[in-house]
Amino acid sequence: MSDCYLPRVGGIEVQVHDLAHRLAAAGHEVEVVTATAGDTREHSTTSSGGVTVHRLPLRVPGAPPVNPFVKDEVAALLRHGRFDVAHAHMGVVSPFATDMVGVALGAGLPTATTWHCVLDRSIPVFRLLGHARRWHDAGVALSAVSAMAAERVGEVAGTTDVHVLGNGIDVDHWRPPQDLGTQRPDDGVVRVVSALRFVRRKRPGALVHVLRGARERLHTLAPGARLEAHLIGDGPQRRLVRAELDRHGVDWVHTPGRLDRDALRDLHWRSDAYLTTARLEAFGIAALEARTAGLAVLARKGTGVDDFVEDGRDGILRSSDAGLATALAELAAHPEELARLRAHNLGTSPAQSWERVVDATLDEYARARSLHEAAR
């Protein structure tokens, strides 16, 4: 149960889609209920890859992924669908999924709820609304996609019983081929990638500031070394970022727009490091993709990236933008250290493979059933 789902593009949309299809491939019967429209604004039910999708959008222009008028329709679906468990996927603002948790509980279903966001400044609002606390008291299995995000959910729900249910990744898809070395340029340029939505919360302006600061430091540390960066993605801030780069004559930072998974993967295979300056990163699936592709990851300390990047092993974690700029410059100036981090990531798969995440999800469903029985 999710406000957002493909064809909308975003972290929750992709993860819910991939989780549904991975569960179906493991032999489970999966149905998705979403307020995201398909080709039209009409309500529809379609099946593909073993997953049935019920789309219940508002029939209004723009079809925003909300619909407060379908509770009875979903309740009937849940009562007659012989379901074992309901799983709601939450963002910071998820009115549809919030409604659906109440509908699932009313239908007598064990229910799991996973937050894909960071409840930070909104914590007082969520405490006042009281949804998470009431769900916990009703026996809902609460989880979040990282330890940092789970801690925030616990603050809102008044409990420490919030599990971590991380996002999954197709390791084989992102793992580089054995002949990777023959595909990589050998021109002495250290190539940096970042994949993000160009919105203020992702801090694209800070990303450019860190890159420029790193290049300035690099001139002192290793005058012959060079940086090149590709900022992948789109959004309302992209035009502003591009204008700033052009104004300052920064021709070594490229903003090609959005790339599909295969094109982004190929770029990773030709690059050296991944950089993110996001502070409110609940998980960081783009950083995990880069880490799986063998890039050294540089990120802010205290985000969801901490769950799969250990400082000095998988990459570098710093508590400030200035610290990231210094770390990137030092990596570029010391290629042997960059090579060490890359060699570790190339030779060590992350723990967030889809096989493990599917097992963890099924464990969470078993916990939801246990909590549901105890609450009854």
Secondary structure, 3 states (H helix, E strand, C coil): CECCCCCCCCHHHHHHHHHHHHHHHCCCCEEEEECCCCCCCCCEEEEECCEEEEECCCCCCCCCCCCCCCHHHHHHHHHHCCCCCEEEEECCCCHHHHHHHHHHHHCCCCEEEEECCCCCCCHHHHHHHCHHHHHHHCCCEEEECCHHHHHHHHHHHCCCCCEECCCCECHHHHCCCCCHHHHCCCCCEEEEEEECCCCHHHCHHHHHHHHHHHHHHHHHHCCCCEEEEEEECCCCCHHHHHHHHHHCCCCCEEEEECCCHHHHHHHHHCCCEEECCCCCCCCCHHHHHHHHCCCEEEEECCCHHHHCCCECCCEEEECCHHHHHHHHHHHHHCHHHHHHHHHHHHHCCCCCEHHHHHHHHHHHHHHHHHHHHHHC
